Amino acid sequence: MVDMSGSNAAASAHHSATKRPGGRSARVQSAVYAAVGQLVGSGQRDTMTIPEVADLAGVNPSSIYRRWGSIETLLGEVAVAALTQGEALPDTGVLDRDLDEWSRIIAADIGRPKRRAYLRAMVFARNDVVEECPCWEIRREQAEEMIRRAVGRGDSAPSVRQVLDHVIAPLYHHAVFGLALDDSYAERLVADVMSMTTSR
């Protein structure tokens, strides 16, 4: 089953299918998400097809094709829903503490076996360079918010791009390749990026 707890509402701004449908549409989405989760969990993330998802979900394949279009789009959407959390951003009043807590939360989440599986599924689904990755855009918005607060306090801060490149990217890299993810690694990344701070 897909662990959908805490799915980030911000994802709806980046992917139409993350809107919360009602009635039958919601039941179809839930069944399809669960089927994808089951197939990913059983090691079929690289080979699953829309007919297989439809059969497991108990829906007509045409419903999936009409709504998602391709297995790549479906995989990407489920991964976004599973990998972006709805927890409140840390707000300690100090940027490095905010980033420490944020990076530890992300590391703990994407380091879990199911999360790693979804990340790999999403990566596998990418055949070409994409203009936008919803997971990345959500993390960008979160980084922007924390940095905006810091700048508003008159604090020095790294750029959003530096946070993404030197904290978020390494965390996701470690998750995809099965490398260790723990609090100390996350905090070390934050310490590195905070050394890049510039006065505002």
Solvent accessible surface area in square Angstrom, and as a share of the most:
residue,aa,sasa,rsa
1,M,152,0.68
2,V,17,0.09
3,D,42,0.22
4,M,63,0.28
5,S,77,0.50
6,G,43,0.41
7,S,39,0.25
8,N,20,0.10
9,A,72,0.56
10,A,34,0.27
11,A,3,0.03
12,S,47,0.30
13,A,81,0.63
14,H,40,0.18
15,H,44,0.19
16,S,82,0.53
17,A,11,0.08
18,T,24,0.14
19,K,127,0.54
20,R,206,0.75
21,P,38,0.24
22,G,55,0.53
23,G,48,0.46
24,R,150,0.55
25,S,47,0.30
26,A,34,0.26
27,R,158,0.58
28,V,13,0.08
29,Q,29,0.13
30,S,72,0.46
31,A,32,0.25
32,V,0,0.00
33,Y,6,0.02
34,A,18,0.14
35,A,3,0.02
36,V,0,0.00
37,G,7,0.07
38,Q,94,0.42
39,L,14,0.07
40,V,6,0.03
41,G,62,0.60
42,S,69,0.44
43,G,56,0.54
44,Q,67,0.30
45,R,63,0.23
46,D,70,0.36
47,T,95,0.55
48,M,10,0.04
49,T,60,0.35
50,I,7,0.04
51,P,68,0.43
52,E,76,0.34
53,V,0,0.00
54,A,1,0.00
55,D,121,0.63
56,L,76,0.38
57,A,18,0.14
58,G,67,0.65
59,V,26,0.15
60,N,88,0.45
61,P,50,0.32
62,S,55,0.35
63,S,13,0.08
64,I,0,0.00
65,Y,106,0.40
66,R,177,0.65
67,R,77,0.28
68,W,12,0.04
69,G,47,0.45
70,S,38,0.24
71,I,32,0.16
72,E,67,0.30
73,T,51,0.30
74,L,0,0.00
75,L,6,0.03
76,G,9,0.09
77,E,0,0.00
78,V,0,0.00
79,A,0,0.00
80,V,1,0.00
81,A,7,0.06
82,A,0,0.00
83,L,0,0.00
84,T,0,0.00
85,Q,27,0.12
86,G,47,0.45
87,E,59,0.27
88,A,91,0.70
89,L,39,0.20
90,P,8,0.05
91,D,92,0.48
92,T,65,0.38
93,G,33,0.32
94,V,60,0.35
95,L,5,0.02
96,D,55,0.28
97,R,146,0.53
98,D,0,0.00
99,L,0,0.00
100,D,34,0.18
101,E,64,0.29
102,W,1,0.00
103,S,0,0.00
104,R,75,0.27
105,I,56,0.28
106,I,1,0.01
107,A,3,0.02
108,A,69,0.54
109,D,13,0.07
110,I,0,0.00
111,G,21,0.20
112,R,105,0.38
113,P,112,0.71
114,K,107,0.45
115,R,2,0.01
116,R,35,0.13
117,A,17,0.13
118,Y,6,0.02
119,L,4,0.02
120,R,70,0.26
121,A,1,0.00
122,M,13,0.06
123,V,81,0.47
124,F,110,0.46
125,A,10,0.08
126,R,89,0.32
127,N,118,0.60
128,D,113,0.59
129,V,150,0.86
130,V,65,0.37
131,E,186,0.83
132,E,83,0.37
133,C,33,0.20
134,P,12,0.08
135,C,4,0.03
136,W,63,0.22
137,E,28,0.13
138,I,1,0.01
139,R,2,0.01
140,R,60,0.22
141,E,66,0.30
142,Q,15,0.07
143,A,0,0.00
144,E,61,0.27
145,E,55,0.25
146,M,0,0.00
147,I,10,0.05
148,R,142,0.52
149,R,54,0.20
150,A,0,0.00
151,V,57,0.33
152,G,70,0.67
153,R,92,0.34
154,G,63,0.61
155,D,51,0.26
156,S,49,0.31
157,A,0,0.00
158,P,1,0.01
159,S,41,0.27
160,V,31,0.18
161,R,118,0.43
162,Q,53,0.24
163,V,0,0.00
164,L,0,0.00
165,D,58,0.30
166,H,76,0.34
167,V,0,0.00
168,I,1,0.00
169,A,36,0.28
170,P,29,0.18
171,L,0,0.00
172,Y,28,0.11
173,H,91,0.41
174,H,35,0.16
175,A,0,0.00
176,V,29,0.17
177,F,137,0.57
178,G,42,0.40
179,L,77,0.38
180,A,79,0.61
181,L,28,0.14
182,D,72,0.37
183,D,77,0.40
184,S,65,0.42
185,Y,30,0.11
186,A,0,0.00
187,E,65,0.29
188,R,132,0.48
189,L,17,0.08
190,V,3,0.02
191,A,63,0.49
192,D,71,0.37
193,V,0,0.00
194,M,43,0.19
195,S,95,0.61
196,M,59,0.26
197,T,43,0.25
198,T,79,0.46
199,S,100,0.65
200,R,147,0.54
